[in-house]
Amino acid sequence: MVTSELQERVQRRLGQLVGSGAEAGLQVAVYQGGTLIVDAVAGTADPGTGRPLSSRTPVFGFSIAKNVTATLAHLLVARGHLGYDTPVREVWPEFAANGKGAATLRHVLTHTVGLPAMPAGITPRELPDWTAVCDALAAAEPLWAPGTAMGYHSYTFGYLVGELARRATGRPLRELLREWITTPLGIDDQLHFGVAPESLPEPARLTGEKPPPDAGAGTVLAPWESRPDAGFGNTAEILGADIPSVGAVTAHGLAAMFDALLRGELVDPAALAGMSAVAYDGIDQVLGTPARMTLGFPAGRIGAPAGEGSVAFGWPGGGGGYAYADPAHGVAFALTKTRLTAGFHTASSLTALLADHLATPRTSLGAFSAPGATATPWEATAGALQRIQKFQLCTVRPDGRPHVTPVLAVWAYDAMWFTTGDGEQKAGNLSAEPRCVLSAGTGTLTGTDHVVEGVARLITDRSTRDAAATAFEQAYGWHLTRDDGDWRHLGDAIRTGKVRLYRVRPEKAFAFTAGAEPSQTRYRWTGPVDRAD
C-alpha cells in the first residue's frame, strides 16, 4: 500500500470528484524513478451493480492506448525489425498504392502519413476484421503526400503500426505487447489489445451520454472516429478485437510501462530522447489546432505553462483519460476514467497536484545553523530569487579549472534562466560540462545569500524561448524593453535564438542567513536533474 503526502492529496481529490458526481470511477498511478508513489482509486466499476473499482480493474480507453502502440513501435526499431525511416512499402508492398510509396514509419508516428480517417466502407462493425481494415488502408488515397502535413490519425494509427509490426515480425501486436512489455514488467492483466473478455479481470463499465448522431459531422473524421461512445467500449466484440488505438488498460499498467521506458528497461537513452524531442510543430489539419508531436506522442503535458518547457510526452484519450512520461523528473503518470466527459478538467487538476509536488523541495537546516534558528521557507527563497537582478555563474572549464562570471538571470517556471553568446567562455564550458552553480550575495554581513545548483539545459524550443523572454522583460523592465536600456533587445535575441538560452532546474539550493541566529537552509528536489541537450 502506497503511503505519502502526495498519495493522500490525490486520493482526497479523487474522492471529491466522485463524491460531487463529476466522475463515476477513477484510477491514478504515478511512478518516480522506479518507485510507485501514487496508486489511488475511487468510485465504482459498474454503477448498475455497485461493484467497486480497484486499481487493477481494466478500463476501456480511447486513444490513451496509443501510448502502448507508440511504445511498441519504438521497440520494433530497438529490436532491429524496422527503422524510423524504413519505407512502409518495404514490408507492406500494397501500401505504396495511390501515392503512398514514400511513407515511412516516421510519418506514421508523427501522424503525417496522410490517412487520418478510415476509408469509406469501414465502420465500427468492420473494425474487428483486421485484414479488411488493413486492405482498405493500403488501397486508400492519402489526403496529403506523406510527410507534407499533419493530422490526427484517430483509429488508423493503431492499424498502421500493427500491420507494420505483423509484416516485420509475423506476429500480431497483442502478442508483442505481452512478450515485450506486460510479461517482463509483471503487468499481464493490465494492458490489453484484442483479449477475450472472459480471460480478463472483469472490466469496468463505461458511462456517459451517447454522442448525437451528427457529432463530428463536417470534419475529416467520421462521427464515431471523433467522439467516444460508452456503448462502443462496453461491447464484448470490441473488447475482444485487436484495435490498437483503443484498449483495456489500468492506470497502474500505463504508468509502469512509462516508468520502465524512463529507466531504460525497454529502450536505450537515444530512443528515449527521440520520444521527447519535437518532430513536428505546426497545425493539425484534422482538428485545426496547433500540434507538437514527438515520434509517436504529443509533446508536452496537459496544463503545463509554455515556459515550463516540458519534455514530457504522452497521449490523452477521448473521454478525459491521460498518461504521460516526463524524462526531466523521472515521472510516469496515468489517469483512467469510467465516465466519458468532454475536456480534460480532471486530468489537469491531477497533473497540477503532481507538478506542485515536484516543484516543492524538501527543506532542512544545515549543521552550521544557530541552535534557535528556523529554516527559511522555500516560498521566501523563491520570492528572493525572483527579485535578485544579478547572479554569479560558476562553470567548469574543459581542463577542470573553475570559471565565474556575473550574469543576468531570472527565476521563473520553477527554474533559473540565463543567456550567453556562442563564443563566450561559459558557453564552451557548458557544452562540455552542463553542471553549474548560480549564486547571489548581499555583499554585507547581514541578510541572506542564495545558491542554486543544477544542470544547465540549452533551450531551443520556440514557445519556451518566447515565455522565457517575457520573464526576462518582466524582471528587468526598461533595461530590456526601451531603446536606452542597458540590455535593450535581449528579449528579442532570446526569442529569435541570437543568444543561447539555458534553463537550470535546481537539484539543490541554499539560503545562508546572517544575523543574531544565523541559519543555513538546504532545499532538495526529488527525481533526476534536468538533462542537457
Summary of the structure (lengths in Angstrom):
residues: 533
radius of gyration: 25.2
end to end distance: 37.3
largest distance: 81.0
contacts: 1838
relative contact order: 0.12
helix: 33%
strand: 24%
